[in-house]
């Protein structure tokens, strides 16, 4: 199965945000290359909020280009077999934490947001990744900083999309 086919199946099985979910499916139907950064009409991305439920905290990255505290994530790559695998790869690469596992149940949320030209949209499929006990992080080249935040600190540093992702994640925990 291709990554495109996996994305369509994941989105068809996602049971929330009906209108936005349909916009993702419509985009992929109109753009067979919609999984890749080269699709200038917009492309699917995969991200994961790294959580440590035992400590009641999340790991956020201060994104180098955007200068915003965000969850880990980014573009799908040809070696990604599934959206879940892409999200887990991105979370592992950007956090430096081995042994992350995705929270069961598939994506937590969808978030479509505009991006600078030449592309127009990121169609982000957002997961949550559980950090192993005692996880130590390492700042990647894509980050200015990487920091743990208590659940109740996130709204003060991150935008609404991260806050909604944390709320959805906590509801699943």
N, C-alpha and C positions, 0 to 999 in steps of 0.2 A: 504494500500500500504506500502511496506517495504521501509526502507531508501535506500537500494540498488536500488529498482525500481524507487524511486524518483530521485536518482542520474543519472540513465540512461536517464530518461525523461528530466531532467534539461540539461544534456550534449547534448542530441539530439536536444534540442531547442535552444542551445547556437549558435549564428550565427557568430562567429569570431574565429580566430586562428584554422582554419580547421584541419591542420595536428596534432596539439597538442590535440585538442578535440577528434580526432579519436584515438590517443594514449591512452587517458583516457578510451574511450569506449572499446578499444581492451583489455586494462588491466582488466577492470571489467568483460568482457566476459571470459577471461582466469582465473580469480580469483574471484569466488563467495564470498570469504571472503575479497575482496579488499577494503571494507569500514572500516575495523578494523585494529587497531595497530598491532594485532597479525599476519597480513599478511606480511611476511618478504620480499616478492617480491616488496612491496610498498603498500601504502594505500591512500585513498582519505582523505583529510583534508578540513576543512572549515574555512575561515577567513573573517574578515571585517575591512576595513579601517574606523575608526571613524572620521567623518568630521563635522565641524561647518561652514557651508557655509556663514552664516551671518558675521562671524569674519575672514573668509578666512584662516582657520587653520585645522590641523589634529592632532589627539592624537595618539602618538606612544608609544610603550612599549620598554624599554631596557630589552630584553629577558635575563632571569637569566642564562640559559645554554649557549646560543649562543653569548651573550654580543653584540648584534646588535639591532639597533632601527628598529622595525617591526610593522606591523599592528597586531591587536589582532587576535588570531586564534589557532586552534589546532585540536585534534582528535575528530572524531565523537563518540558519546556515544549511548548505547542501547536505551535510552529515547528520542533521537532525532528523530522526525517524518520525517523531511526533511533536506536537506542540508542548506536551508535558516535558518531553526530553529537552526541548529548546529552553523552556523556562528553568529547568533544573540545571542545565549547563550554564546558563547566564548567571543564575544565583551562585553557583559554585565558583565560577571564574571571578565574579565581581566581589564576592565575600572572602574568598580564599579558604572557606570552611569545607573540609571533606566530610562526607557522610550525611549531607542534607537529604531529607526525604520530603516528598510532596505530601501535603495534607490530602487524605483520600477524598474522593467525591468530585474530582475534576476542577475546572476553573472556579474561582471564587467570584470574580466580577469581570465585566468587559468595560473598557474605557477607550473611547475614540477621541483623539485630540489632534488639533492642527500642528503641523511642523513646518519649519522654514523650507522654502523652495530649494531644490527643484521638486521635491515631493510635496504632497498636500496633507496626508493624514497618516497617523498611526492607528491601526485597529488592534489595540493591545488586549491580549487574552491574559488575564491575571490569575495567578495561582498563589498558594502560600506554601512555604517550605519550612519544615521543622528543623531547628538546629539541634545537634546532639548535645547532651549535657557537657558543660565545660568547654564549649566551642570557642576557639580563638580565631579571630578574623585577621585578614591581611588586606591592606589597601591595594587595589589594582591601579593600572595606568589610566583607567577610565574615571577614577574618582579623585576628588580633592581631599576627601575625608570619608571615614566609615565609622559609624558610632551607634551604640545601643541606646535606645530611648525607651523609657517606661511607657506603657500604653497611654497613660494620661498626659504625656509630654508631646505626643505626635502632632496633635492639632495645632500646637504653637510653632512647630517648625516646618511642617509639610503642607502641601495643598490638599484641597478637598478630595481629590481622587485617591490619595494615599490614606486619608482618614476613612473614606468609604471602604477601601480595601481592608483596612484593619478591622472595621466594624463587621464586615462580612466574614473575615477570618475568625474573629472572636466568637461570632454566632455559631460557627462550625465546631469550634473547640469545645 
